[in-house]
Amino acid sequence: MLLQLSTWLEVEAYLERSQGIIVPIGSTEQHGPTGLIGTDAICAEAIARGVGEATQALIAPTINVGMALHHTAFPGSMSLRPSTLILVIRDYITCLAREGFTRFFFINGHGGNVATLKAAFSEVYATLVDLHVPQAEQVQCQVSNWYLCSPVYKLAKELYGDQEGSHATPSEVALTQYVYPEAIKHAPLSEPVAKGHRIYGAADFRRHYPDGRMGSNPALATPDHGKQFYELAVKDLSNAYLEFLAAV
């Protein structure tokens, strides 16, 4: 059930049976020569929809632009500052909490969002109390990174070994190939691929990772692999979401 394709009456009826909502969040950033710029948001949204279908949960509109300042030396990449993303998350949740939602389950597709999300949750809890929002003390937020789900991580290592890398990975590229087979890209990949450098600013990132990849070989990706990752992530995160709702 997608929030944007629902009426307010349908959402009101939903709240009578559940106060949980799933929020997909990703990023709009370069993913190497063959990865789609929307990879992180595409993956998070696809998996969130699958979890929503499996658990009968409401899915909020995807937050497509995340914290990706270190990627902005590559054309097409977009980013919010951490302070801006915190405000976006705060306002997102505050509106929904005022309407009666109390459990916010973020399905995340971008590692660069994690620290900011955790800071945002602390900001949310304080803001809801300050605003005297009803049920403020009952609001809980959780972030789950689909790519770190145990079965997903295990399969990626089995299929790709060290060539999974840590950015523009074959696992995430494979998932986008499954979701958008018409948008599969092909391009030469340089060898060896850079890895092991610390991440600082955008210019420094591009200097150390000139084609955008971080130790990865996305040429190994296939749509069939993507289907496997999708099914494993949906199953694992569906269980995690239901456990989150049931927790006292």
N, C-alpha and C positions, 0 to 999 in steps of 0.2 A: 504494500500500500504506500504509494508515493504521496507525500504531503502536497506537492504542487499539482497533482492530479486529483486531489480530493476537495470536497466542499467543507465549509466550516461545520455543517451539520454532521458530516461523516467523522470529522475529527472529534467533535463533541461526543459522539457515540463511542468512538474508540477509547476516549479517556474514561469511559465508564467501566471498561474492562482492563485497561492497562495504562500505566503512567510512564512507560518506557518508550524511548525513541532512539533510532540509530542515525548517527550523523557521519556520512562519509567525508573524509578530508584528504586532499592530496596536494599536488603542486603543479605548476606550469613552468617547466624547466627543461633544458636540453637533456637528452638521454643518449648521447653519442651519435655516430653517423647513421644508425639504423633504428634508433628508438624514438618513438613519438614524443613530442614535447608534453603532451598531456598524459603520459604514461601513469604517473602516480595517482592522478585523479580518476583516470579510466579504471584502473585496477580497484581502487577503493570503492568506487560507485558500483561496479559490476558485482563485486563480492557482497557489498551491503544490500543490493537488491536481492541477491540469492539468499542471504540470511533473512531478509524481510519476508520472503516467500515461505521459507522453511519455518519461521517462528510466528508468522502473522503480525509482524511488527511494522510500525510506521517508520518510513524513511524520510529524513529531512533532505532538503536540497543540498547537493554536494558543495563543499567549500573547495573550489578549484585552484585558487591561488594561495600558496602557503608561504613558509619562511625558506626562501631559496636564494638569499642574497649572493652566496658564493658562486652561483651559476650564471649570474647576470652579465658576464663578459661574453656569453654566447647569444647570438641573435634569436629572438623569440622567447627567451626566458623572462619570466615575470616573478616578482616577489613582493610580499608585505614585510615591513620591518617587524621584529618581534613585538614591539609595543603596539603596533597597529593590529596584528593578528590577535593579541590578547584582548583588545577592545572588541574586535569582531566576534570572538568566541563569547566574551562577556555579554554582549548585546544579544547575540543569537540565543543563548541559554536563558537570559533574563526574560525575554519575551515569552518563550515557551514555558518557563517555570511559572510565570504569572497566570498562565492558562491551565496549569495543573500537572504538567510533566515534572517528574522528579528523578528519573533515571536516564542519564545521557550516555550512550554507548558509542564512542567514536571509533570508526574503523579507518585506520590511517594507512596511507600508502607512501609516506615520505619521511625518512629518518630525521630530516632537518626540522620537522614540526614538533618532535617529541618534547624537547625541553620547553618550548614555548607553550605547548598545550598544558603541560603540568603546571606552569606558572599561571596560565589562564584559569585553570580550575580553582586555584587558591584565590585569585581575584574574584571569581564568580561567587564562591561561598561567602566571602566578606561583603560583596555588593548586595547579595540577596538579603542578608541580615540587615544591612544598613537601610535598605529600601523597605524593610518590613514586609517582604513578599510572603504570602501565606505558604506554609510548608517549607520555608527556606531551609530549616534544619534537616529536612528529609531529602534534599537534593544531593545526588551523588553523580560523579562523572568518572568515566573510565575510558582509557585509550587502549586499543588493541591493534598492533601492527600485523597486518595479514602475512607479511613476508617472514615474520618470526614465529608464526604458528609452528609447533613442533613437527607435524607431518609435512608441512610445506618446506621447512628448512632441511629436513631429512631427505626429501625427494630431490631438492636442488643439489645437495651434496652428492647424492647417488648419480644424478644425471650429468653434472658439470664439474664436480670436484673443485679444485682451486680456480677454475675458470669461471665460476659463479661471480667472483669479485664482489664489489660493494656498491657499485653504481652503474646504471645501464646494464643491469644483470640479465643473463639469458632467461631467468625465471620470470621477471616482470615483463620483459619483451615478449616472451611466449604467451603470457596472459593477454596482452594487448592483441597479439596475433589471433588468439581464439575469439576475442570479443569483436575485433574489427579485421577480419581476414582480407577485406578489400584494401586495407591500408598498410599491408606488409611492405617494408622498405628493404632495399638492398644497396650496399655500398662497400667499397674496399675498407678493410680494417687493418690498421698498421700493427706491426709486430716489432718488438715486444710492446705490450700495453703497460702504461705507467701504473704504479701502485705504491702504497706505503708512505705517501707524503701527507703531512698534516694539512688540515684545511684552515685557511685564513680568509683573506678577502677574495673578491672575484678575479682580479688580475692575477693574483698569485695562483689561484686554482687553475686558471687556463694555462698559465705558464708550465705548471707541473703535469697537468692532464690535458694536453693540447687537443685531443679529439673528444674529450668529455667523459671517456670511460675511466673507471677505477678498477683495474685488474680483471675486467670482465671480457667474456667472449660471447656477445649476443648472437653471433652466427650459429651457435648451437641451438638456438630456440626454434621450436616448432609449434604450430597451433595445437597439436595433440598434447604436447607437454603443457600448454596453457590450460587446456581442458582439465588435465589432472590437477594442476595447481588450484584452479577454480573450485573444483569439487572438494578437495581437501580443506581449503580455506573456509568454504561455506559450512562444511560440517563442523569443523573445529570452532569457528566463531559463533555458530548457532548455539552450540553447547555453552560457550562462554557467556553469550548474551542471556540465555535462560538462567544460568547460575547467578549472573549479576542481578537479574530481576528478583530472584528468590532470596538473595542474601539479606539478612536482617541488619 
